[in-house]
Amino acid sequence: MDPKLTVTSVTADRTTIAVSGLNTVPVKLTVAAKYDTTNPDDNNLVLLVYIKRISGTGPMTELLSTDLPRTSGTVQNGVWSGPVHISSTANGTYKVYGVSYGPYFTWQAGGMLPDPTPVDGPTLTITGTHQPKVTAKVTPAVVPFGPNYTITWAITDRTTGKPYGTRVRAMLGVDNQCAEEAGGVNVLTTTAGLITHSYPSSDGEWGNCLRIKSTPLDITGLGLLVIRPGVVSAVPSKASAAVGTVVPVNGRVLGPPINCPVLLQRLYGASQWRQVSTAKVRLSGRYTVSAQPAYKGLIPYRVYFPACGRYLTGVSQVFYIRGL
């Protein structure tokens, strides 16, 4: 909480709002406040108003105003006003609970804003209908390393299950574009609500998303991580070693699936593989497990990668270490 900020009151120009589909309704907020400063750089101070849902359903549990500029008075004793944009995904009863200085871009640039100064602000009753729903289909369902893949995004009316019948503007993002104002691809759906986009395989290492944007918070969106195969390689540091000698086995798992386990297995009998060593995948994607020949002769080994997160099970090629 910023000790320099004192909030006298927060009011709204309306407290009952109905909004449907992809529309937004602006509600003007007015904040009377004092900011204890003599720094001329603070003359352009903007405020943010925080609003939370106290009852109701829908994906949007918190609302945030736009950056509110000062519209009268001084920064030491003034009035700030501007809109909060209400979308249909906000549905229920909401309460203004806090105010802080902005701008919102401070968050987007990786900075930190103070905890909001608590206020007992107005209550907003929002009726949101025909909320948008975003779904996605990844092709192929398991995305290999190397080839491109596609995602078909669909935007439909959650109530009817049908598209809105108009072209919807959205943004496709990868990695930090899904959480920050860091660019992305602006697109329009077809009238059937569909967007099919091709991605290079490298984009599969990060989150992929579709965002239906508003200011400052999105109306809705969807993020996903594609499913990857388990691709494991393994190479013993020695082709032979005396019985009982530890032989490091180095390998790599594509991705990488950081901190996921790998299991070195030895063949017992004709078909039974048993675990003899374990390790975790490092940040580089590499790992090291330890083989230890138990008898004289050619001993089969393999490295088994159990399904971990979005990575499927994988097995290396069988390799041999001769016990001497």
C-alpha positions in Angstrom: 0.0 0.0 0.0 1.3 3.4 -0.9 1.4 5.6 2.2 1.4 8.8 0.1 -2.1 8.0 -1.3 -5.3 8.9 0.5 -8.6 8.1 -1.2 -11.6 10.2 -0.1 -14.2 8.6 -2.3 -14.8 6.5 -5.4 -18.1 6.8 -7.4 -19.5 5.3 -10.6 -21.9 6.9 -13.1 -24.0 3.7 -13.1 -24.1 0.7 -10.9 -26.4 -1.6 -13.0 -24.9 -2.8 -16.3 -26.1 -5.2 -18.9 -23.6 -6.4 -21.6 -23.8 -9.1 -24.2 -21.5 -11.0 -26.5 -18.3 -9.3 -27.5 -19.4 -5.9 -26.5 -18.0 -3.8 -23.7 -19.8 -1.1 -21.7 -17.8 1.8 -20.3 -18.6 2.8 -16.7 -17.2 6.1 -15.6 -15.3 6.1 -12.3 -14.5 9.2 -10.3 -11.9 9.1 -7.6 -11.3 11.9 -5.1 -7.9 11.5 -3.7 -4.8 13.2 -2.2 -1.2 12.3 -3.1 1.4 13.5 -0.6 4.2 14.7 -3.0 6.2 17.7 -3.9 7.8 16.0 -6.9 6.8 17.7 -10.1 7.2 14.3 -11.9 4.0 13.3 -10.1 1.9 15.9 -11.7 0.9 13.4 -14.4 0.1 10.7 -11.9 -2.7 8.3 -13.0 -4.7 6.1 -10.8 -6.1 2.5 -11.2 -9.3 1.3 -9.6 -9.5 -2.4 -8.5 -12.9 -4.2 -8.6 -13.6 -7.8 -7.5 -16.5 -10.1 -7.8 -18.3 -10.9 -4.6 -21.0 -13.2 -6.1 -22.0 -14.6 -9.5 -20.4 -16.8 -12.1 -18.2 -16.3 -15.2 -14.5 -16.3 -16.1 -13.7 -12.7 -15.0 -13.4 -12.5 -11.3 -11.5 -9.1 -11.2 -11.9 -5.9 -13.1 -9.4 -3.0 -13.5 -10.0 0.5 -14.7 -8.1 2.2 -17.4 -5.4 4.6 -16.3 -7.4 7.4 -14.8 -6.0 10.9 -15.5 -6.5 13.8 -13.1 -9.4 15.9 -14.4 -9.5 18.6 -11.7 -7.7 20.0 -8.7 -4.1 19.2 -7.9 -2.2 16.0 -7.4 -2.1 16.8 -3.7 -5.9 17.2 -3.7 -7.7 16.3 -6.9 -10.2 14.3 -8.9 -9.3 11.5 -11.3 -11.8 10.0 -13.7 -12.1 7.6 -16.6 -13.8 4.3 -17.6 -13.7 0.7 -16.6 -14.7 -1.4 -19.6 -17.3 -4.0 -18.6 -17.4 -7.2 -20.7 -20.0 -10.0 -20.8 -17.5 -12.3 -19.1 -18.0 -10.2 -16.0 -21.3 -11.5 -14.6 -22.4 -11.0 -11.1 -22.0 -8.5 -8.2 -18.7 -6.6 -8.1 -17.2 -4.3 -5.5 -14.7 -1.5 -5.8 -12.1 -2.4 -3.2 -8.9 -0.5 -3.9 -7.0 2.2 -5.7 -3.3 2.5 -6.6 -1.2 4.7 -8.8 -0.5 3.5 -12.3 0.1 3.2 -15.2 -1.0 -0.3 -15.9 2.0 -0.6 -18.3 4.2 -0.7 -15.2 3.0 -4.3 -14.7 3.4 -5.1 -18.4 7.0 -3.9 -18.3 7.8 -6.2 -15.4 7.6 -3.6 -12.7 5.7 -3.8 -9.5 2.8 -1.5 -8.4 2.0 -1.2 -4.7 -0.8 -3.1 -3.1 -4.0 -1.0 -3.6 -5.1 1.3 -0.9 -8.3 -0.2 0.5 -11.6 1.7 -0.2 -15.3 1.0 0.4 -16.4 1.8 -3.1 -19.6 1.3 -5.0 -21.1 -2.1 -5.9 -21.7 -2.9 -9.5 -24.4 -5.4 -10.6 -23.4 -6.8 -14.0 -25.5 -9.0 -16.2 -23.3 -10.6 -18.8 -25.0 -12.7 -21.4 -23.9 -14.7 -24.5 -20.3 -14.8 -23.2 -17.6 -15.8 -25.7 -16.0 -19.2 -25.5 -12.6 -20.1 -27.0 -11.6 -23.6 -28.0 -8.6 -25.0 -29.9 -7.7 -28.0 -32.0 -4.0 -28.7 -32.5 -2.9 -30.6 -35.6 -1.2 -33.0 -35.3 -2.4 -33.8 -31.8 1.2 -34.8 -30.8 3.5 -32.1 -32.2 6.8 -33.6 -33.4 10.1 -31.7 -33.2 10.9 -30.1 -36.6 7.8 -29.8 -38.7 5.3 -27.0 -38.4 2.0 -27.5 -36.7 -1.4 -25.7 -36.9 -3.9 -24.6 -34.3 -7.5 -24.0 -35.3 -9.0 -21.6 -32.8 -12.8 -21.3 -32.5 -14.8 -18.4 -30.9 -18.4 -19.2 -30.2 -21.3 -18.0 -28.1 -21.1 -19.9 -24.8 -24.9 -19.8 -24.5 -25.9 -21.0 -28.0 -22.7 -23.0 -28.9 -22.8 -21.2 -32.3 -20.5 -18.6 -33.8 -21.5 -15.0 -33.6 -21.9 -14.7 -37.4 -19.4 -11.9 -37.7 -15.7 -11.7 -38.1 -14.2 -11.4 -34.6 -10.9 -9.6 -34.0 -8.4 -11.5 -31.8 -4.7 -11.7 -31.2 -2.5 -14.8 -31.3 0.5 -14.9 -29.0 3.4 -17.1 -28.0 5.2 -17.2 -24.6 5.1 -13.7 -22.9 2.8 -12.4 -25.6 0.1 -14.4 -23.8 0.5 -12.4 -20.6 2.0 -9.0 -21.5 1.7 -6.3 -24.1 4.6 -7.8 -26.1 3.2 -8.0 -29.6 1.5 -10.9 -31.3 -0.4 -11.5 -34.5 -3.7 -9.6 -35.0 -6.2 -11.7 -36.8 -9.9 -11.8 -37.8 -11.9 -15.0 -37.6 -14.1 -16.2 -40.4 -17.8 -15.6 -40.0 -17.9 -19.2 -38.6 -15.6 -18.0 -35.8 -12.5 -19.9 -36.9 -8.9 -19.0 -37.2 -6.3 -21.6 -38.5 -2.7 -20.5 -37.9 0.5 -22.3 -38.7 3.3 -22.3 -36.1 7.0 -23.2 -36.4 7.9 -26.2 -34.3 10.0 -24.0 -32.0 6.8 -22.2 -30.9 5.7 -25.5 -29.4 8.3 -25.0 -26.6 6.2 -22.1 -25.2 2.6 -21.4 -24.4 0.3 -20.6 -27.4 -2.7 -18.4 -26.9 -5.6 -16.6 -28.4 -6.7 -13.3 -26.7 -9.8 -11.2 -27.2 -8.5 -7.9 -26.1 -10.0 -5.0 -24.3 -8.4 -2.2 -22.2 -6.6 -3.0 -20.0 -7.8 -6.5 -19.4 -8.8 -9.1 -22.0 -12.4 -10.0 -22.5 -11.4 -13.6 -22.6 -8.9 -16.0 -24.1 -7.3 -19.4 -24.1 -3.8 -20.6 -23.6 -2.4 -24.1 -24.2 0.8 -26.1 -24.3 1.1 -28.6 -27.2 1.7 -32.2 -26.5 5.2 -33.4 -27.4 6.6 -36.9 -28.0 9.2 -38.3 -25.6 12.4 -38.4 -27.7 15.4 -39.8 -25.8 19.0 -40.5 -26.8 21.6 -42.3 -24.7 25.3 -43.0 -25.1 27.5 -44.9 -22.7 30.8 -43.3 -21.9 32.5 -46.7 -22.3 31.7 -49.7 -24.4 33.1 -52.1 -21.8 34.1 -52.0 -18.2 35.1 -54.4 -15.4 32.2 -55.9 -13.5 31.1 -53.5 -10.7 32.6 -50.4 -12.4 30.3 -47.4 -12.7 29.9 -46.3 -16.3 28.3 -42.9 -16.9 25.6 -42.9 -19.6 24.9 -39.5 -21.1 21.9 -38.5 -23.1 19.3 -35.9 -24.1 15.6 -35.6 -24.0 14.2 -33.2 -26.6 12.2 -30.3 -25.4 13.6 -30.1 -22.8 11.2 -31.5 -20.2 13.2 -29.8 -17.3 13.3 -31.7 -14.0 11.4 -34.7 -15.5 12.9 -38.1 -14.5 14.7 -40.6 -16.8 15.3 -44.2 -15.8 18.2 -46.4 -16.9 16.9 -49.9 -17.3 18.8 -53.2 -17.7 17.3 -56.2 -19.5 16.7 -59.2 -17.2 16.0 -62.5 -18.9 14.4 -62.3 -22.3 12.0 -59.4 -21.9 12.0 -57.9 -18.4 13.4 -54.4 -18.1 14.3 -53.2 -14.6 15.4 -49.8 -13.3 19.0 -49.6 -12.2 19.6 -45.8 -12.1 17.6 -42.5 -12.3 18.3 -38.9 -13.0 16.5 -35.7 -13.9 16.6 -33.7 -17.1 18.7 -30.6 -16.8 18.0 -27.2 -18.2 20.1 -28.1 -21.2 17.9 -31.1 -21.9 20.8 -33.4 -21.0 21.1 -36.0 -18.2 23.5 -38.5 -16.8 22.7 -41.9 -15.4 25.0 -44.6 -14.1 25.3 -48.2 -15.4 27.3 -50.8 -13.5 27.9 -54.1 -15.3 26.9 -56.9 -13.0 28.4 -59.8 -14.8 30.8 -60.7 -17.6 29.3 -60.5 -21.1 27.2 -58.2 -23.3 24.6 -56.4 -21.2 21.6 -54.6 -22.8 20.5 -51.3 -21.4 18.0 -48.6 -22.4 16.8 -45.3 -21.0 13.1 -45.0 -20.4 11.4 -41.6 -20.1 8.0 -41.8 -18.4 5.3 -39.4 -19.4 5.8 -36.1 -17.7 3.6 -33.1 -18.0 2.9 -32.6 -21.7 5.7 -35.0 -22.8 4.7 -38.5 -23.7 6.6 -41.7 -22.8 9.8 -42.3 -24.8 12.5 -45.0 -24.9 16.0 -44.7 -26.2 17.5 -47.2 -28.6 19.0 -50.3 -26.8 22.7 -50.0 -26.2 25.2 -52.5 -24.8 28.0 -52.4 -22.3 30.3 -55.4 -22.1 31.2 -56.6 -18.6 34.8 -57.7 -18.3 
